[in-house]
Amino acid sequence: MNEREAMLQDILWEVEVTRRYLGKDALDARVMRVMAEVPRERFVPEDMRALAFRNGPVPIGHGQTISQPYIVALMTDLLAPEPDDVILEVGTGSGYQAAVLSRLVRKVYSLEIIEPLASQARRRLAELGYDNVEVRHADGYAGLPEHAPYDGIIVTAAAPFIPPPLLEQLKPGGRLVIPVGRPGWSQELKLLEKDADGRVREKDVLGVAFVPLTGKLGEA
């Protein structure tokens, strides 16, 4: 078994362990297919590539990490992406989550507050052919109103609360996946769904540990 196959087995094992929280026994087969295809090793620093497929987060510099494979797969699955969807990501990081989503949807807009990471991710995604991802250097608190509403929004760092602008930019029928909690405190991965009347239903999915969201929201 090679490292990529071992990563996929780790994801399956994690789903089995957490299935009572997830309410399902398996993730979407399309998500698992893309997890097998996207070259995770290309999204970590060269000196960290030996750890690229391990079942845990990997540092990418600037105090940030690339999330463990299971969490990337789970958050993608929770969005329930469809081929014609337009997705907003807050927290580009290495660009790995955006790359995974790009193979499942029409367009991904991704916001990164740390300029060097935004530049690196933009260049990396272009080099690897993920041409339906647009990376911008910006504080994600306000989202990206010019392309709203979005079919799905994903936040890849822990926020102390759910930012109202992101809920406003979510299309009726859309989903928001976000970890909520402060550093050193418990964090919960949440799924929010907006119905046709604009009402929002919130569900706690799983306890998680993310780096904190920075910028206006992280300082609140």
Secondary structure as GFF3:
##gff-version 3
##sequence-region A 1 220
A	DSSP	alpha_helix	3	22	.	.	.	ID=ss1
A	DSSP	alpha_helix	29	37	.	.	.	ID=ss2
A	DSSP	three_ten_helix	40	43	.	.	.	ID=ss3
A	DSSP	three_ten_helix	46	51	.	.	.	ID=ss4
A	DSSP	beta_strand	58	61	.	.	.	ID=ss5
A	DSSP	beta_strand	64	66	.	.	.	ID=ss6
A	DSSP	alpha_helix	69	79	.	.	.	ID=ss7
A	DSSP	beta_strand	86	90	.	.	.	ID=ss8
A	DSSP	alpha_helix	96	102	.	.	.	ID=ss9
A	DSSP	beta_strand	107	112	.	.	.	ID=ss10
A	DSSP	alpha_helix	115	127	.	.	.	ID=ss11
A	DSSP	beta_strand	133	137	.	.	.	ID=ss12
A	DSSP	three_ten_helix	140	142	.	.	.	ID=ss13
A	DSSP	three_ten_helix	145	147	.	.	.	ID=ss14
A	DSSP	beta_strand	150	155	.	.	.	ID=ss15
A	DSSP	alpha_helix	164	168	.	.	.	ID=ss16
A	DSSP	beta_strand	170	180	.	.	.	ID=ss17
A	DSSP	beta_strand	187	194	.	.	.	ID=ss18
A	DSSP	beta_strand	200	208	.	.	.	ID=ss19
###
